Amino acid sequence: MNDKSNIAIAISLVAFFISVYSLTSITDNKDIFTKSPNKTYISPDPGAKRDFDNKEKIMRENPFTPTMDGSSKLPKTNIKFGTDLHEFGNVDVNSENKFSFTFKNSGNEPLKISNAKGSCGCTVPNWPKEPILPGKSGEIEVVFRPSKGQAGTKQTKTVTVSANTSPQNTILKITAFVNKTAE
């Protein structure tokens, strides 16, 4: 090896040992990191003297402390449907079959439905375009118009509702048996 390679290796080793030394000195400082069974906390001000009898309160006050137990106080938007399945029973070809899926915003933020899409052209949804306030209800009307090609079969169609919820998409289903047409 040449001298430049040896110098580069030496510098790399020195940098490595400095970073390892720095890391161990930081992690030995109990004022910076605190661990519990399902969380690692970073103190709000590592240089400040802390009262560790009051450790839980300090951890909750830090906005950068991640929560993994679902107790976050972030805004939530939830959509709760009365039912997510409707069975029309027997229907005729080219008939117009309507059903309204009712829902409630059970979250604490306005519910915004961005889209509702049927799985095929025979299933057409209509949804509220305005935000639904917390605690308020709304409807998604679905119209199923079976075609001649569906005659004599049971049909199951879906409507995918996209909103500012978690998960973002909710699936609604409709089913019907399309009667055979008399020729």
GULUM-966002 format. One line per field, with one value per residue (C-alpha): residue number from 1; residue in three letters; chain; x, y, z. Coordinates in Angstrom, 3 decimals, always signed. Each point is the difference from the previous one (the first is absolute). Layout:
BEGIN
pos c(NUM|...)
code c(ALA|...)
unit c(A|...)
u c(X|...)
v c(Y|...)
w c(Z|...)
***
This chain:
BEGIN
pos c(1|2|3|4|5|6|7|8|9|10|11|12|13|14|15|16|17|18|19|20|21|22|23|24|25|26|27|28|29|30|31|32|33|34|35|36|37|38|39|40|41|42|43|44|45|46|47|48|49|50|51|52|53|54|55|56|57|58|59|60|61|62|63|64|65|66|67|68|69|70|71|72|73|74|75|76|77|78|79|80|81|82|83|84|85|86|87|88|89|90|91|92|93|94|95|96|97|98|99|100|101|102|103|104|105|106|107|108|109|110|111|112|113|114|115|116|117|118|119|120|121|122|123|124|125|126|127|128|129|130|131|132|133|134|135|136|137|138|139|140|141|142|143|144|145|146|147|148|149|150|151|152|153|154|155|156|157|158|159|160|161|162|163|164|165|166|167|168|169|170|171|172|173|174|175|176|177|178|179|180|181|182|183)
code c(MET|ASN|ASP|LYS|SER|ASN|ILE|ALA|ILE|ALA|ILE|SER|LEU|VAL|ALA|PHE|PHE|ILE|SER|VAL|TYR|SER|LEU|THR|SER|ILE|THR|ASP|ASN|LYS|ASP|ILE|PHE|THR|LYS|SER|PRO|ASN|LYS|THR|TYR|ILE|SER|PRO|ASP|PRO|GLY|ALA|LYS|ARG|ASP|PHE|ASP|ASN|LYS|GLU|LYS|ILE|MET|ARG|GLU|ASN|PRO|PHE|THR|PRO|THR|MET|ASP|GLY|SER|SER|LYS|LEU|PRO|LYS|THR|ASN|ILE|LYS|PHE|GLY|THR|ASP|LEU|HIS|GLU|PHE|GLY|ASN|VAL|ASP|VAL|ASN|SER|GLU|ASN|LYS|PHE|SER|PHE|THR|PHE|LYS|ASN|SER|GLY|ASN|GLU|PRO|LEU|LYS|ILE|SER|ASN|ALA|LYS|GLY|SER|CYS|GLY|CYS|THR|VAL|PRO|ASN|TRP|PRO|LYS|GLU|PRO|ILE|LEU|PRO|GLY|LYS|SER|GLY|GLU|ILE|GLU|VAL|VAL|PHE|ARG|PRO|SER|LYS|GLY|GLN|ALA|GLY|THR|LYS|GLN|THR|LYS|THR|VAL|THR|VAL|SER|ALA|ASN|THR|SER|PRO|GLN|ASN|THR|ILE|LEU|LYS|ILE|THR|ALA|PHE|VAL|ASN|LYS|THR|ALA|GLU)
unit c(A|A|A|A|A|A|A|A|A|A|A|A|A|A|A|A|A|A|A|A|A|A|A|A|A|A|A|A|A|A|A|A|A|A|A|A|A|A|A|A|A|A|A|A|A|A|A|A|A|A|A|A|A|A|A|A|A|A|A|A|A|A|A|A|A|A|A|A|A|A|A|A|A|A|A|A|A|A|A|A|A|A|A|A|A|A|A|A|A|A|A|A|A|A|A|A|A|A|A|A|A|A|A|A|A|A|A|A|A|A|A|A|A|A|A|A|A|A|A|A|A|A|A|A|A|A|A|A|A|A|A|A|A|A|A|A|A|A|A|A|A|A|A|A|A|A|A|A|A|A|A|A|A|A|A|A|A|A|A|A|A|A|A|A|A|A|A|A|A|A|A|A|A|A|A|A|A|A|A|A|A|A|A)
u c(+0.000|+1.074|+0.290|-3.294|-1.908|+1.653|-0.865|-3.630|-0.287|+1.534|-2.374|-2.973|+1.026|+0.472|-3.445|-1.550|+1.483|-1.019|-3.601|-0.115|+1.397|-2.523|-2.883|+0.869|+0.405|-3.403|-1.834|+1.541|-1.683|-3.316|-1.333|-0.275|-1.555|-2.562|-1.339|-3.163|-1.318|-1.559|+1.467|+3.269|-0.271|+2.234|-0.052|-1.224|+3.175|+2.867|+2.176|-2.591|-0.081|-3.089|-2.132|-0.099|-2.693|-2.196|+1.409|-3.371|-1.236|+3.195|-0.327|-3.613|+0.896|+2.562|-1.711|+2.704|-0.657|-1.571|-2.980|-0.488|-3.016|-2.598|-0.571|+1.099|-2.122|+0.288|-3.209|-1.968|-2.643|-2.056|-2.818|-2.472|-2.523|-3.288|+0.733|+2.617|-2.069|-3.388|-1.776|-2.536|-1.312|-1.393|+0.146|-0.819|+2.347|+0.117|-1.798|+1.175|+0.688|+0.852|+1.322|+1.411|+2.820|-0.259|+3.093|+1.069|+3.186|+1.046|+3.302|+0.943|+0.800|-2.158|-0.356|+0.860|-0.975|+2.214|-1.408|-2.404|+0.564|-2.024|+1.744|-1.716|-2.120|-3.231|+0.629|-0.109|+0.494|-0.929|+1.642|-0.034|+2.549|-0.048|+1.886|-2.037|+0.534|+0.844|-3.092|-2.004|-1.312|-0.190|-0.937|+1.661|-2.636|+0.824|-1.914|+0.375|-1.155|+0.559|+0.669|-1.185|+3.398|-0.580|-3.363|-0.299|+2.923|+0.607|+1.910|+2.187|+1.220|+2.084|+0.206|+3.338|-0.432|+3.162|+0.125|+2.338|-0.271|+2.363|-0.113|-0.663|-2.333|-3.206|-1.648|-3.791|-1.646|-3.256|-1.299|-2.894|-1.222|-0.765|-3.070|+0.148|-1.774|-2.901|+0.835)
v c(+0.000|+3.543|+2.787|+1.651|-3.233|-0.392|+3.588|-0.468|-3.197|+1.687|+2.969|-2.347|-1.988|+3.168|+1.278|-3.368|-0.096|+3.605|-0.742|-3.170|+1.920|+2.836|-2.425|-1.842|+3.235|+1.206|-3.231|-0.147|+3.326|-1.016|+3.567|-0.359|-3.413|-1.814|-3.408|-1.827|-3.354|+1.482|+3.514|+1.887|+3.567|+2.962|+2.584|+3.455|+1.714|-2.467|+2.632|+0.920|-1.589|-2.198|-1.344|-3.691|-0.736|+1.914|-1.793|-1.002|+3.612|+1.178|-2.702|+0.920|+3.703|-0.673|+0.435|-2.109|-3.048|-2.623|-1.938|-3.611|-0.839|+1.866|+2.637|+2.862|+3.126|+0.698|+0.967|-3.020|-0.395|-3.193|-1.123|-2.487|-1.607|-1.495|-2.898|-0.627|-2.598|+0.244|-2.873|+1.055|-3.536|-0.708|+2.887|+0.396|+0.916|+3.779|+0.734|+2.792|-1.284|+2.611|-0.298|+2.627|-1.002|+2.202|+0.966|+2.131|+1.986|-1.511|+1.901|+3.420|+1.691|+0.758|-3.025|+0.704|-2.661|+0.540|-2.769|-2.922|-2.345|-2.981|-3.186|+0.217|+2.360|-1.640|+1.198|+3.773|+1.661|+3.540|+1.424|+3.257|+2.479|+2.235|-0.985|-1.871|+1.474|-2.219|-1.800|+0.725|-2.546|-0.305|-2.382|-1.577|-0.926|-2.915|-0.792|-3.480|-0.369|-3.605|-0.651|-2.799|-1.728|-0.423|-1.779|-3.334|+0.662|+1.239|+3.276|+1.407|+3.554|+2.284|+3.724|+1.283|+3.081|+2.125|+2.494|+1.652|-3.033|-2.736|-2.230|+2.348|-2.364|-1.689|-2.687|-0.232|-2.987|-0.609|-3.323|-0.993|-2.882|+1.279|-1.762|-1.588|+1.998|-1.469|-0.086)
w c(+0.000|-0.575|+2.555|-1.011|+0.691|+3.391|+0.945|-1.092|+2.054|+3.041|-0.246|-0.372|+3.088|+2.074|-1.099|+0.844|+3.515|+0.658|-1.026|+2.142|+2.997|-0.523|-0.315|+3.209|+1.929|-1.205|+0.710|+3.478|+0.741|+1.538|-0.400|-3.781|-0.663|+2.109|-0.959|+0.899|-1.313|-3.159|-0.333|-0.055|+1.227|-0.734|+2.770|-1.072|+1.248|+0.543|+1.705|+2.605|+3.431|+0.226|+2.774|-0.938|+2.566|-2.435|-3.072|-1.523|-0.039|-1.685|-2.652|-0.773|-0.372|-2.730|-3.392|-1.644|+2.142|-2.267|+1.230|-0.958|+2.073|-2.095|+2.670|-2.207|+0.236|-3.725|-1.805|-1.156|-2.640|+0.027|-2.228|+1.469|-2.357|+1.201|-2.346|-2.669|-1.926|-1.702|-1.746|-2.620|-0.481|-3.499|-2.479|-3.681|-2.847|-0.639|+3.285|+2.277|+3.510|+2.622|+3.521|+2.352|+2.325|+3.074|+1.954|+2.934|+0.568|+3.322|+0.106|+1.318|-3.348|-3.079|-2.286|-3.631|-2.545|-3.026|-2.202|-0.191|-2.923|-1.158|-1.113|-3.396|-2.082|+1.185|+3.575|+0.406|+3.417|+1.029|+3.138|+1.987|-1.367|+3.094|+3.204|+2.613|+3.468|+2.995|+1.312|-3.175|-2.503|-3.751|-2.795|-2.995|-2.550|-2.277|-3.185|-1.532|-3.619|-1.145|-3.665|-2.285|+0.329|+3.738|-0.421|+1.804|+2.358|+3.502|-0.028|+2.757|-0.538|+2.165|+0.639|+1.262|+2.191|+0.339|+2.865|+2.489|+2.285|+1.075|-1.932|-2.894|-1.890|+1.156|-2.136|-0.289|-1.740|-1.788|-1.258|-2.233|-2.092|-3.490|-1.407|-3.418|-2.649|-1.953|-3.674)
***
